[in-house]
Amino acid sequence: MTGLHPSLPTVDVVIPAYNAETFIAKTLESVAKQSYPIQSVIVVNDGSIDDTEARILQCIQSFPHLNIILINQENAGLSAARNAGIRRSGADYIALLDADDLWSSEKLSNQVQLFSNSPMNHLGVVYCAYLLINEQDQLLSSTPKSVIAPTLRGNVYQKLLLGNFISGSGSSVLIKRSVFSETGLFDEDLRACEDWDMWMRIAKKYQFDFINEPLVSIRVHQNNMQKDAMRMLSAELMVLNKFTECGEENTFLLWKIRTYLMNKGLNASSIPGFEKCCTKLQSQLRGWRMDIASTLLAPLRTLANNYLNQKHK
C-alpha cells in the first residue's frame, strides 16, 4: 500500500543487515507487499563486506513507495544496528525484521488492528506465530510442527524468566515506539539473547498479546547464531549477570548454566565474559557452591542432556 492515511497509526520497519546480499531483496519485497501503509523502512547496513548496500539501493529503485532509508555504519552488531534504526524512527509503532526473514501481506495490518482493539491497558508488544524455512524458502521438514504457535499474553514477565517464549526472531514483533523511552534500547553488549533480554525488560512494565496465525517465515541456515552454543551460553551468562547485579534472581537460568558446565566438564571461567561478571555470580558458578550444585544435579544428568541437546543442536 502506497499512501499514508492521516487517521491511521504510523509504522516504521527497522531492518538490520549484515552481509545480507542473498536475501535482503526478498525480505524487502515481502515488506512492499504489506496491505498496511508504512511510513518508512529503515535499513541499517552494519558494515557489510558483500553487495548488501548495492542490493538495497536496487530495492530503493524497485520499491519507491516504501520510502527506504539506508543507514551505513561500521560493523557494531545486531543490537547496535537495531538501535540506530529505532533512533531514526518517528512512527507510532516499530516493526523489527531480520534481513533474511519474510512477512505475509497481512502481518502489519493484523497486528495494528489488535493494538487498536485490545482491552489491555498497557499493551506494548504484539507478536505472532511463525514458520521455519530454509535457504530455498521451503518449510523445514524436520520441524515437528510446521507452525510455531505463540502462547503468552498479558503480564508475561514471570514466564519469560524461564526462556524466550515470544518468538524465534525479532521479525514477529510490533512494538509501540514509546515503550523504548521507558525500557531503553537493545543491550549492545549482548551478542545473542538480546531479544530475550529486551522482552523481559518490556514485560516488567507492559503487556504482550499475539496473533495466532503464521504471519512470518523465519529463515534457518548455516549462519544462524543459535547454532553457536558457546556464544549463546556466554550471552545467557551476561543476561544472568544483569539479574544478579540488580539484586534479582533467575533460578532457572542459573540452573541451566550450571547444568551445561557439569555435562560438558567445563569450568565457568571458560565462558567468554565470565571475568566481567559480578563477584556474587562468579561465586555461584565455581568453588563449593558449584560442587554442591553438581551433586544435586547429578541424578538429573539424563534429563539435562536431553534438554540441552534440544536447545543447542
Stockholm file with secondary structure:
# STOCKHOLM 1.0

chainA/1-313         MTGLHPSLPTVDVVIPAYNAETFIAKTLESVAKQSYPIQSVIVVNDGSIDDTEARILQCIQSFPHLNIILINQENAGLSAARNAGIRRSGADYIALLDADDLWSSEKLSNQVQLFSNSPMNHLGVVYCAYLLINEQDQLLSSTPKSVIAPTLRGNVYQKLLLGNFISGSGSSVLIKRSVFSETGLFDEDLRACEDWDMWMRIAKKYQFDFINEPLVSIRVHQNNMQKDAMRMLSAELMVLNKFTECGEENTFLLWKIRTYLMNKGLNASSIPGFEKCCTKLQSQLRGWRMDIASTLLAPLRTLANNYLNQKHK
#=GR chainA/1-313 SS CCCCCTTSCCEEEEEEESSCTTTHHHHHHHHHTCSSCCSEEEEEEESCSSSHHHHHHHHHHHCGGGCEEEEEECCCCHHHHHHHHHHHCCSSEEEECCTTCEECTTHHHHHHHHHHHCCCTTEEEEEEEEEEECTTSCBCTTCSSSEECCCCCBSCHHHHTTCCCSCSSGGGCEEETTHHHHHCSCCTTCSSCHHHHHHHHHHTTCEEEEEEEEEEEEECCTTCGGGCHHHHHHHHHHHHHHHHHTTCCCHHHHHHHHHHHHHHTCCGGGSTTGGGSCHHHHHHTSHHHHHHHHHHHGGGHHHHHHHHHHHHC
#=GC SS_cons         CCCCCTTSCCEEEEEEESSCTTTHHHHHHHHHTCSSCCSEEEEEEESCSSSHHHHHHHHHHHCGGGCEEEEEECCCCHHHHHHHHHHHCCSSEEEECCTTCEECTTHHHHHHHHHHHCCCTTEEEEEEEEEEECTTSCBCTTCSSSEECCCCCBSCHHHHTTCCCSCSSGGGCEEETTHHHHHCSCCTTCSSCHHHHHHHHHHTTCEEEEEEEEEEEEECCTTCGGGCHHHHHHHHHHHHHHHHHTTCCCHHHHHHHHHHHHHHTCCGGGSTTGGGSCHHHHHHTSHHHHHHHHHHHGGGHHHHHHHHHHHHC
//
